[in-house]
Amino acid sequence: MILNEFEHKGIELKGYSEGGIRTSIIWPALNAMFDMGNSNPDQVQYQNLFLTHSHSDHFAGTPYYVSQRSLKGLPKPNIYLPVAIHEKVDRLFKLYSELEEYEYKYNLIPAKIGEEYVLNKQYSVMPLPTFHRVVSQGYTVLETRSKLKPEFMGLKGPELKEKKDSGIEIETTIKTPVFSFSGDTKIEYVLENEAVQKSKILFLECTYLDNKRNVERAREWGHIHLDEIIQNAKYFQNEKLVLIHFSQRYRYKEIREFIRDKVPKELMEKIHIFIPSKKQ
């Protein structure tokens, strides 16, 4: 499978997203994926999977993923998902395990809204509420960095070491949202989550683009219309806004034309259209 690729300031992401068909975004350096709507053997290697909701175009590849990691003897995958669907998904995996007649091995983690789940010393992931037709949530990756407290700036190395050795906390911890992934949602996901608005990179669904499926229809189905993104441009403080999950009613050429014709220049400068690069 040919994957779309995106890079911004050293963060490399890849994946695929076709509304109603399949969506999965991969951050290789973080050993993490966001949704898995397709059975792709190349994705079995990644140990952390964050599921936004249970619609098949975002979830269908998950049993295959667990099965293959179990069969290959790889470490248990860590699968984070909304609390409300945890038990049902666990039952589903157990049923698949019975059908295949070997044990599925996995860590299924009910991820609570607003809590942080640490991946390594530098990055953690926090679920945030989304607004879809079924139980759902998005995910924001936070980068943790240490910064010297203002009162100690200007001191030389030996002085800093002396204070640190004496037990004085000379640094403060700064957490910055560097990446957010929406899954399927209405525009409120952006409007009501400051961390989403300020994420350096935002992967945001944009299912509908034209008046044949207007804003009202998009909202009825729990999705975002391009017009809503334009109307709420002031909320997007992101460095890059990556639009995903376009309806299959649009050809790649139409997607490019609708967005470039309708979006104001200032907003367009930060937008990346997540479709195959050879079609750009």
C-alpha positions as CSV (number, residue, x, y, z in Angstrom):
1,M,0.0,0.0,0.0
2,I,1.3,3.5,-0.9
3,L,1.0,5.8,2.0
4,N,0.6,9.6,2.0
5,E,3.5,11.4,3.8
6,F,3.7,14.6,5.7
7,E,6.7,16.4,7.5
8,H,6.9,19.5,9.5
9,K,10.0,20.6,11.5
10,G,11.3,17.1,12.0
11,I,8.0,15.4,12.7
12,E,7.3,12.8,10.1
13,L,3.9,11.3,9.7
14,K,2.4,9.0,7.1
15,G,-0.9,7.1,6.5
16,Y,-4.1,7.2,4.6
17,S,-7.5,8.8,5.1
18,E,-10.5,8.3,2.8
19,G,-13.9,9.1,4.3
20,G,-16.1,6.1,4.8
21,I,-13.3,3.8,3.5
22,R,-10.2,3.8,5.8
23,T,-8.2,6.1,8.0
24,S,-4.9,5.6,9.9
25,I,-2.2,8.0,10.7
26,I,1.3,6.7,11.7
27,W,4.0,8.5,13.7
28,P,6.9,6.0,13.2
29,A,9.3,7.8,15.6
30,L,6.7,7.6,18.3
31,N,6.0,3.9,17.6
32,A,2.3,5.0,17.4
33,M,-0.7,4.9,15.1
34,F,-4.0,6.8,15.3
35,D,-6.9,4.7,14.1
36,M,-6.6,1.6,11.9
37,G,-9.3,1.3,9.3
38,N,-7.5,-1.2,7.1
39,S,-5.6,-4.5,7.4
40,N,-2.1,-3.4,6.4
41,P,0.8,-5.8,7.3
42,D,3.3,-2.9,7.2
43,Q,1.5,-1.4,10.3
44,V,1.9,-4.5,12.5
45,Q,5.3,-3.3,13.7
46,Y,4.0,-0.3,15.6
47,Q,3.2,-1.1,19.3
48,N,0.9,1.8,20.3
49,L,-2.5,2.3,18.7
50,F,-4.9,5.1,19.6
51,L,-8.5,4.5,18.5
52,T,-11.0,7.4,18.2
53,H,-14.2,5.4,17.8
54,S,-15.6,2.1,16.5
55,H,-16.8,2.9,13.0
56,S,-15.2,0.3,10.7
57,D,-13.4,2.8,8.5
58,H,-11.3,3.7,11.6
59,F,-11.4,0.4,13.4
60,A,-11.7,-2.6,11.0
61,G,-7.9,-3.3,10.8
62,T,-7.5,-3.6,14.6
63,P,-8.4,-7.4,15.0
64,Y,-6.0,-8.2,12.2
65,Y,-3.3,-6.1,13.9
66,V,-3.7,-7.9,17.2
67,S,-3.8,-11.2,15.5
68,Q,-0.6,-10.7,13.6
69,R,1.4,-9.4,16.5
70,S,0.2,-12.3,18.6
71,L,1.1,-14.8,15.8
72,K,4.6,-13.3,15.3
73,G,5.3,-13.3,19.0
74,L,5.8,-9.5,19.2
75,P,5.3,-7.6,22.5
76,K,1.7,-7.0,23.4
77,P,0.3,-3.9,21.6
78,N,-1.0,-1.1,23.7
79,I,-4.4,-0.1,22.4
80,Y,-6.0,3.0,23.8
81,L,-9.7,3.6,23.2
82,P,-12.8,5.4,24.7
83,V,-13.8,4.0,28.1
84,A,-17.4,3.3,26.9
85,I,-16.4,0.8,24.3
86,H,-13.6,-0.9,26.2
87,E,-15.6,-4.0,27.3
88,K,-17.2,-4.5,23.9
89,V,-13.9,-4.4,22.1
90,D,-12.4,-6.8,24.6
91,R,-15.2,-9.2,23.9
92,L,-14.7,-8.8,20.2
93,F,-11.0,-9.7,20.5
94,K,-11.8,-12.7,22.6
95,L,-14.3,-13.9,20.0
96,Y,-11.7,-13.5,17.2
97,S,-9.2,-15.4,19.3
98,E,-11.7,-18.3,19.7
99,L,-12.3,-18.3,15.9
100,E,-8.6,-18.4,15.1
101,E,-7.9,-20.9,17.9
102,Y,-4.9,-19.1,19.3
103,E,-4.5,-16.6,22.1
104,Y,-4.7,-12.9,21.3
105,K,-2.3,-11.0,23.5
106,Y,-2.9,-7.3,24.0
107,N,-3.1,-4.4,26.5
108,L,-6.5,-2.7,26.1
109,I,-6.4,0.6,27.8
110,P,-9.6,2.6,28.6
111,A,-8.3,6.1,27.9
112,K,-10.0,8.7,30.0
113,I,-10.7,12.2,28.7
114,G,-8.1,14.7,29.9
115,E,-5.7,12.2,31.4
116,E,-2.1,11.9,30.1
117,Y,-0.7,8.6,29.0
118,V,3.1,8.6,28.9
119,L,4.9,7.1,25.9
120,N,8.4,8.2,26.7
121,K,10.3,10.9,28.6
122,Q,9.5,13.4,25.9
123,Y,6.0,12.6,24.8
124,S,2.6,11.8,26.3
125,V,-0.9,11.5,24.8
126,M,-4.1,13.0,26.1
127,P,-7.6,12.1,24.9
128,L,-9.9,15.1,24.3
129,P,-13.7,15.1,23.5
130,T,-14.9,14.9,20.0
131,F,-18.5,15.2,18.7
132,H,-19.6,12.3,16.4
133,R,-22.6,10.1,16.1
134,V,-21.1,7.4,18.3
135,V,-18.8,7.5,21.4
136,S,-15.6,9.1,20.2
137,Q,-12.5,11.1,21.2
138,G,-9.5,12.7,19.6
139,Y,-5.9,12.6,20.8
140,T,-3.3,15.3,21.4
141,V,0.4,14.5,21.8
142,L,2.2,16.7,24.4
143,E,5.9,17.3,24.3
144,T,7.6,17.7,27.7
145,R,10.6,19.9,28.0
146,S,12.6,21.4,30.9
147,K,13.2,25.1,31.1
148,L,15.4,27.0,33.5
149,K,13.4,29.1,35.9
150,P,13.6,32.9,35.3
151,E,15.2,33.6,38.6
152,F,18.2,31.4,37.7
153,M,18.8,32.7,34.2
154,G,22.2,34.4,33.9
155,L,23.9,32.1,36.4
156,K,26.9,30.1,35.3
157,G,27.2,26.4,35.2
158,P,29.0,25.8,38.5
159,E,26.4,28.1,40.3
160,L,23.5,26.2,38.8
161,K,25.1,22.9,39.8
162,E,25.6,24.1,43.3
163,K,22.0,25.0,43.7
164,K,20.8,21.8,42.1
165,D,23.0,19.7,44.4
166,S,21.6,21.5,47.4
167,G,18.1,20.4,46.4
168,I,16.8,23.5,44.8
169,E,14.6,23.0,41.8
170,I,16.2,25.2,39.1
171,E,14.0,24.0,36.2
172,T,10.3,24.0,35.4
173,T,8.5,21.6,33.1
174,I,6.8,22.9,30.0
175,K,4.2,20.8,28.1
176,T,3.4,21.8,24.5
177,P,0.7,20.3,22.2
178,V,2.6,19.3,19.1
179,F,0.1,17.1,17.3
180,S,-3.7,16.5,17.4
181,F,-5.8,14.0,15.6
182,S,-9.5,14.4,15.3
183,G,-10.9,11.1,14.0
184,D,-14.5,11.9,13.1
185,T,-16.1,14.9,14.7
186,K,-18.1,18.1,14.4
187,I,-16.3,21.5,14.5
188,E,-16.8,21.8,18.2
189,Y,-13.7,19.6,18.7
190,V,-11.6,22.6,17.7
191,L,-13.8,25.3,19.2
192,E,-13.9,23.7,22.7
193,N,-10.3,22.4,23.0
194,E,-7.6,24.9,23.5
195,A,-4.9,22.3,23.1
196,V,-6.3,21.4,19.7
197,Q,-6.3,25.0,18.6
198,K,-2.7,25.5,19.7
199,S,-1.2,22.1,18.4
200,K,1.7,22.7,16.1
201,I,0.2,20.1,13.7
202,L,-3.6,19.4,13.5
203,F,-4.9,16.5,11.5
204,L,-8.5,17.5,11.1
205,E,-11.4,15.7,9.3
206,C,-13.0,17.7,6.4
207,T,-15.5,15.3,5.0
208,Y,-17.6,17.7,2.9
209,L,-16.5,20.6,0.6
210,D,-19.5,21.8,-1.5
211,N,-23.1,22.8,-1.3
212,K,-24.4,19.4,-2.4
213,R,-23.6,18.3,1.2
214,N,-24.0,21.5,3.1
215,V,-23.0,22.4,6.7
216,E,-26.3,21.3,8.1
217,R,-26.0,17.8,6.5
218,A,-22.4,17.5,7.7
219,R,-23.4,18.3,11.2
220,E,-26.3,15.8,11.1
221,W,-23.8,13.1,10.3
222,G,-21.2,14.2,12.9
223,H,-18.7,15.6,10.4
224,I,-17.0,18.9,9.4
225,H,-17.7,21.0,6.3
226,L,-15.0,23.1,4.7
227,D,-17.2,26.2,5.2
228,E,-17.0,25.7,9.0
229,I,-13.2,25.7,8.9
230,I,-13.2,28.9,6.9
231,Q,-15.8,30.6,9.2
232,N,-13.8,29.7,12.3
233,A,-10.3,30.5,10.9
234,K,-9.4,32.5,13.9
235,Y,-9.4,29.4,16.1
236,F,-6.7,27.7,14.1
237,Q,-3.5,28.8,15.7
238,N,-1.7,25.8,14.4
239,E,1.5,25.9,12.3
240,K,0.1,23.3,10.0
241,L,-3.6,22.3,9.4
242,V,-3.7,18.9,7.6
243,L,-7.1,18.2,6.2
244,I,-8.1,14.5,6.0
245,H,-11.2,12.2,5.5
246,F,-12.6,13.7,2.4
247,S,-15.8,12.1,1.1
248,Q,-15.5,9.6,-1.7
249,R,-17.9,11.8,-3.8
250,Y,-14.9,14.0,-4.6
251,R,-12.1,13.2,-6.9
252,Y,-8.6,14.3,-6.0
253,K,-8.7,17.1,-8.5
254,E,-12.0,18.4,-7.1
255,I,-10.6,18.3,-3.6
256,R,-7.7,20.5,-4.5
257,E,-9.9,22.9,-6.5
258,F,-12.6,23.3,-3.9
259,I,-10.1,24.1,-1.1
260,R,-7.8,26.4,-3.1
261,D,-10.8,28.3,-4.6
262,K,-12.6,28.8,-1.3
263,V,-10.0,29.1,1.5
264,P,-8.6,32.6,2.2
265,K,-4.8,33.0,1.5
266,E,-3.8,33.5,5.1
267,L,-5.5,30.2,6.2
268,M,-4.4,28.4,3.0
269,E,-0.8,29.0,3.8
270,K,-1.0,26.6,6.7
271,I,-3.2,23.9,5.0
272,H,-1.9,20.6,3.7
273,I,-4.3,18.4,1.7
274,F,-3.6,14.8,2.8
275,I,-4.1,13.0,-0.5
276,P,-1.5,10.9,-2.5
277,S,1.4,13.2,-3.4
278,K,1.4,12.1,-7.0
279,K,-2.1,13.4,-7.3
280,Q,-1.2,16.9,-5.7
